[in-house]
Amino acid sequence: MEIKMSDRFIRSRALFGDEAFEKLKNSRVAVFGLGGVGGYALEALARSGIGALDVIDPDDIDESNINRQLLALSSSVGQKKTQTAVKRLKEINPELIVSAHELFYSPESADAIDLKQFDAVADAIDFFPGKLELALRSRDAGVKLVSCMGTGKKTAPSLIRVSDISETSVCPLARKMRAELKKRGVNELTVIWSPEQPAPARDSVQSSDGKKFIPSGAVVPAVAGLYLADAIIKYLLSR
């Protein structure tokens, strides 16, 4: 059956309206981090008709990612997350403009990406110095950033919310981020977060190769990723 590109997003057009949908189609969004949160955010942005997406992640897909990451399958283990993402996105929308950056984002590598080229940025980085640097540079570039806080050790998806970082509580990552941003004169940042108390680990937090990890399931990161995409979409439509 022949699929017309006009049919691919016909329900989205009906939901948002032609003018609003064209805003999404003409937007360029960067997604930093393609793990449990970022993968679902990326998927929702692509399926919502965003016209250009940049994906930034340095990692290969690991077997341990399969429990919670959209890009992780038995067939994709060992592949670069960015390249797997590009293939998937092109299946969703062949007309989508996709740029892949195999980059570990940090204060040292941040110059490699000019944030001014984006209409919005989605942060799903789990490396704190990189997350903080992205917030500072987004502020300096005048680009809208939505940043996801911690989703590990959490089991209550209904508690996920979006707000300014000044309204957060309980979340250790949000607390640390808020303090560091305040030191640098940043008082506003839209974040995805949860007030849920982190659950204690019920078993080993060390993998077979001896590496420690933060326990995490499938649902909370996915919901946080969808909230992240939704916040980006709402911002783009509000401009």
C-alpha positions as CSV (number, residue, x, y, z in Angstrom):
1,M,0.0,0.0,0.0
2,E,1.3,3.4,-1.0
3,I,1.6,5.8,2.0
4,K,1.2,9.5,1.2
5,M,3.3,11.8,3.3
6,S,0.2,13.9,3.8
7,D,-1.4,10.9,5.5
8,R,1.5,10.2,7.8
9,F,0.7,13.1,10.1
10,I,-2.9,13.7,9.2
11,R,-4.1,13.1,12.7
12,S,-1.5,15.4,14.1
13,R,-2.6,18.1,11.7
14,A,-6.2,17.6,12.7
15,L,-5.2,17.9,16.4
16,F,-2.9,20.9,16.2
17,G,-4.3,22.7,13.1
18,D,-2.4,23.4,9.9
19,E,-0.7,26.5,11.0
20,A,0.6,25.0,14.3
21,F,1.7,21.8,12.6
22,E,3.7,23.9,10.1
23,K,5.5,25.4,13.1
24,L,6.6,22.0,14.2
25,K,7.6,21.0,10.7
26,N,9.8,24.1,10.4
27,S,11.5,23.6,13.8
28,R,14.9,22.1,14.6
29,V,15.3,20.4,18.0
30,A,18.3,18.8,19.6
31,V,18.0,15.8,21.9
32,F,21.0,15.3,24.2
33,G,21.2,11.8,25.5
34,L,19.4,8.8,23.9
35,G,18.9,6.6,26.9
36,G,15.7,5.7,28.8
37,V,14.4,9.3,28.8
38,G,15.9,10.7,25.6
39,G,14.9,7.8,23.4
40,Y,11.2,8.2,24.2
41,A,11.4,12.0,23.9
42,L,13.1,11.6,20.5
43,E,10.4,9.2,19.3
44,A,7.5,11.5,20.3
45,L,9.2,14.6,18.7
46,A,9.6,12.7,15.4
47,R,6.1,11.3,15.5
48,S,4.7,14.8,16.2
49,G,6.2,16.1,12.9
50,I,9.3,18.0,14.0
51,G,11.1,18.8,10.8
52,A,14.7,18.5,11.9
53,L,16.3,16.7,14.8
54,D,19.8,16.5,16.0
55,V,20.8,13.5,18.2
56,I,23.8,13.7,20.6
57,D,25.1,10.7,22.4
58,P,28.5,8.9,22.6
59,D,27.5,5.4,23.6
60,D,27.0,2.0,22.0
61,I,23.8,0.1,22.9
62,D,24.4,-2.4,25.7
63,E,22.4,-5.4,26.6
64,S,21.6,-3.8,30.0
65,N,19.8,-1.0,28.2
66,I,17.1,-3.3,26.9
67,N,14.9,-3.1,30.0
68,R,14.2,0.6,29.6
69,Q,15.6,2.1,26.4
70,L,13.5,2.4,23.2
71,L,16.5,2.0,20.9
72,A,17.8,-1.1,22.6
73,L,16.9,-4.5,21.0
74,S,18.7,-7.8,20.7
75,S,19.4,-6.8,17.1
76,S,20.8,-3.4,18.0
77,V,23.2,-4.3,20.9
78,G,26.7,-3.1,20.0
79,Q,25.5,-0.4,17.6
80,K,25.9,3.3,18.1
81,K,22.9,4.9,19.6
82,T,23.0,7.8,17.3
83,Q,23.1,5.6,14.1
84,T,20.3,3.4,15.4
85,A,18.3,6.5,16.1
86,V,18.9,7.9,12.6
87,K,17.6,4.6,11.0
88,R,14.6,4.6,13.2
89,L,13.7,8.2,12.7
90,K,13.9,7.8,8.9
91,E,11.5,4.9,9.1
92,I,9.1,7.2,11.0
93,N,9.5,10.1,8.6
94,P,11.7,9.8,5.5
95,E,11.6,13.6,5.0
96,L,13.0,14.3,8.5
97,I,16.3,16.0,8.5
98,V,18.5,14.2,11.0
99,S,22.0,15.0,12.2
100,A,23.9,12.6,14.4
101,H,26.7,13.7,16.8
102,E,28.7,10.9,18.5
103,L,29.8,13.2,21.2
104,F,30.3,13.0,25.0
105,Y,28.9,16.4,25.9
106,S,31.0,18.1,28.6
107,P,32.5,21.5,29.3
108,E,35.5,20.4,27.3
109,S,33.6,19.3,24.2
110,A,30.7,21.7,24.3
111,D,32.2,24.0,21.6
112,A,31.5,21.3,19.0
113,I,27.8,22.1,18.9
114,D,26.4,25.6,18.3
115,L,23.2,25.8,20.2
116,K,22.0,28.9,18.4
117,Q,21.0,26.8,15.4
118,F,18.2,25.1,17.4
119,D,14.7,26.2,18.2
120,A,14.7,24.2,21.4
121,V,16.9,21.7,23.2
122,A,15.9,18.6,25.1
123,D,18.3,17.5,27.9
124,A,18.4,13.8,28.9
125,I,22.0,13.8,29.9
126,D,23.0,11.8,33.0
127,F,26.5,13.3,33.3
128,F,26.1,16.2,35.7
129,P,29.0,18.5,34.4
130,G,27.6,18.1,30.9
131,K,24.0,18.8,32.0
132,L,25.1,21.9,33.9
133,E,27.2,23.1,30.9
134,L,24.2,22.6,28.5
135,A,22.0,24.7,30.8
136,L,24.5,27.5,31.0
137,R,25.2,27.5,27.2
138,S,21.5,27.4,26.4
139,R,21.0,30.4,28.5
140,D,23.8,32.3,26.8
141,A,22.5,31.3,23.4
142,G,19.0,32.3,24.2
143,V,17.7,28.9,23.3
144,K,14.8,27.2,25.1
145,L,16.0,24.2,27.2
146,V,13.9,21.6,28.9
147,S,16.0,19.4,31.2
148,C,15.1,16.1,32.8
149,M,16.0,15.5,36.3
150,G,16.5,12.0,38.0
151,T,14.3,9.1,37.0
152,G,16.4,6.3,38.6
153,K,15.2,4.4,41.7
154,K,11.6,5.6,41.0
155,T,8.4,3.6,40.3
156,A,5.5,6.1,40.3
157,P,5.0,7.5,36.8
158,S,1.9,9.5,37.9
159,L,4.2,11.7,40.0
160,I,6.2,13.0,37.0
161,R,5.6,16.7,36.5
162,V,6.9,19.7,34.6
163,S,7.7,23.0,36.3
164,D,10.4,25.6,36.8
165,I,13.4,24.2,38.7
166,S,12.6,26.6,41.6
167,E,9.5,24.5,42.3
168,T,11.3,21.2,42.7
169,S,11.7,19.2,45.9
170,V,13.0,15.8,47.1
171,C,14.9,15.1,43.8
172,P,18.7,15.1,44.6
173,L,19.7,15.9,41.1
174,A,17.3,18.9,40.9
175,R,18.6,20.1,44.2
176,K,22.2,20.0,43.0
177,M,21.3,21.5,39.7
178,R,19.3,24.4,41.3
179,A,22.2,25.2,43.6
180,E,24.8,25.3,40.9
181,L,22.7,27.3,38.5
182,K,22.0,29.9,41.2
183,K,25.7,30.3,41.8
184,R,26.0,31.2,38.1
185,G,23.1,33.6,38.0
186,V,20.6,31.2,36.3
187,N,17.3,31.4,38.2
188,E,14.9,29.8,35.6
189,L,14.9,26.4,33.9
190,T,12.0,24.2,32.8
191,V,12.5,20.7,34.2
192,I,10.9,17.3,34.2
193,W,11.1,15.9,37.7
194,S,9.4,13.8,40.4
195,P,8.9,14.4,44.1
196,E,9.0,10.6,44.7
197,Q,11.4,9.5,47.3
198,P,14.1,7.2,45.6
199,A,13.3,3.6,46.2
200,P,16.0,1.4,47.9
201,A,17.8,-1.1,45.7
202,R,16.3,-4.6,46.3
203,D,19.3,-6.5,44.9
204,S,22.8,-6.0,43.7
205,V,23.6,-2.7,42.1
206,Q,26.7,-4.1,40.4
207,S,26.7,-5.7,37.0
208,S,28.5,-8.9,36.0
209,D,31.5,-6.9,34.9
210,G,31.7,-5.2,38.3
211,K,30.3,-1.8,37.2
212,K,27.9,-0.1,39.6
213,F,24.6,1.3,38.3
214,I,21.4,3.1,39.4
215,P,18.4,0.8,39.4
216,S,15.8,1.8,36.9
217,G,12.7,0.3,35.3
218,A,10.9,0.8,32.0
219,V,8.0,3.0,32.9
220,V,9.2,6.1,34.7
221,P,12.0,7.0,32.2
222,A,9.6,6.5,29.3
223,V,6.9,8.8,30.9
224,A,9.5,11.4,31.7
225,G,10.7,11.3,28.1
226,L,7.2,11.9,26.9
227,Y,6.7,14.8,29.3
228,L,10.0,16.2,27.9
229,A,8.8,16.0,24.3
230,D,5.5,17.5,25.3
231,A,7.1,20.5,27.0
232,I,9.2,21.1,23.9
233,I,6.2,20.8,21.6
234,K,4.1,23.2,23.7
235,Y,7.0,25.7,23.7
236,L,7.4,25.6,19.9
237,L,3.6,26.0,19.4
238,S,3.5,29.0,21.8
239,R,6.1,31.0,19.9
